[in-house]
């Protein structure tokens, strides 16, 4: 019996090999994703536990939120201020003026952008 000499790979054989390779890659990727799905609840629990521990550590770490040493010193309430306190009405008026100036600046910037960017 004579055997045929091995022939070179045909297009069909190459396609089969490529499909087999893609199939093995997809199986590997699917196994990886299945492991990830199986590990997800455990990882979520670990992350939640770590966050709870950090929160408890921060809560038990320092003093209360009303601790004055941690807060910024406000000039209005400090005893170190030697100048007399101005009227509250004056502060409100100044605040309104600053607010209006900022709103006008925002409007000018928006108009400039609309004119130059051509929406």
N, C-alpha and C positions, 0 to 999 in steps of 0.2 A: 504494500500500500504506500502510495506516495502522498505525502502531505504537502499542502500548499505552503509556499514560503510565506512568512508573516508579511502581511501587506502594511503599507503605511496607513496611518490613522486617517480615516475619512472624515468628512464634515459631520456625519452623524455620530461617529465615535467621539469627536471633539465636543460636540454638543452634549452628549451623555456625560462625559467627564466634567464639563463645566456645570451641568445641572447637579451632578453628584457633589461637586465641591460647594456649590451654593447651598445645597440641602444640608450639608454638614455644618456650614457656617451658621445657617438659620437655626439648626438644632442647638448648637453651642450658645447662640444668642438667646434662644428661648429658655435654655436651662439657666443661664445667668439671670434672666429676668424673673424666672420662677423662684430662684433663690432670693432675689431681691424682694419679691413680694412676700415670701415666707419670713424674711427677716424684718420687714417693715414694722409690724406691731412691736416687736422687741426693741427696735431702735427708737420708735416713738415713745415707748415707756421709759427708756433710758434718758431720752432728752427731757421728757416731762419731769422725771425724778431729779435730774440735774438742775433744772430750772427751779423746782420747788426748794431744793437744798440751798441754791444761791439766794433765793428770796428770803428763806428763813435765816440764813447767815447775815444778810444785809439788815433784816429787821431786828435781829438780836444783837447786832454789832454795836451800834452807837446809841446815843441818847435819843430823846424825843425830837420830833420835828420842830418843836418850839424852842429848841436850844439856841440861845442868842449868839453864842460864840461861833456857830456855824453860819449864821445868816450875815448878809452884807449889812454894814452899818448904814442906816438911813439918816441923812443929815437932819431931816425934819424932827426926829425924835431923840437925837443924841444930845447929851448934856455938853458935849465938847463945842457945840455951836455957840459962838459968842454974839453973833448978830441977831437982832430980833427977827422973829418970824413974820414974813409978809402975809398979806391977807389972802384968804382962799379964793376970793373973787378974782384977784389979780392973776393967780396961778391958773384958774380956769380960762380966763380970757387969753392968756398967753398960749395955753394948750389949744384953744380953738383956732388961734391965728396960725400956729405951727401946722395944725391939721389941714387948714384951708390951703396953706402954701404947698404942702405935700400933695394934696389932691390936684391943685392946679398944675404942679410939675408933672404929675402922672398923666394928666390929660394932654399936656403939651407933648410929652414923650409919645403917647399913643397916636396923636395926630401926625407927628413927624414920621413915625413908623408907617402909618397908613399911606402917607404921601410918597414915601421913598421905596416901599416894598411892593406897591401895586398889587393889592389883593384883588 
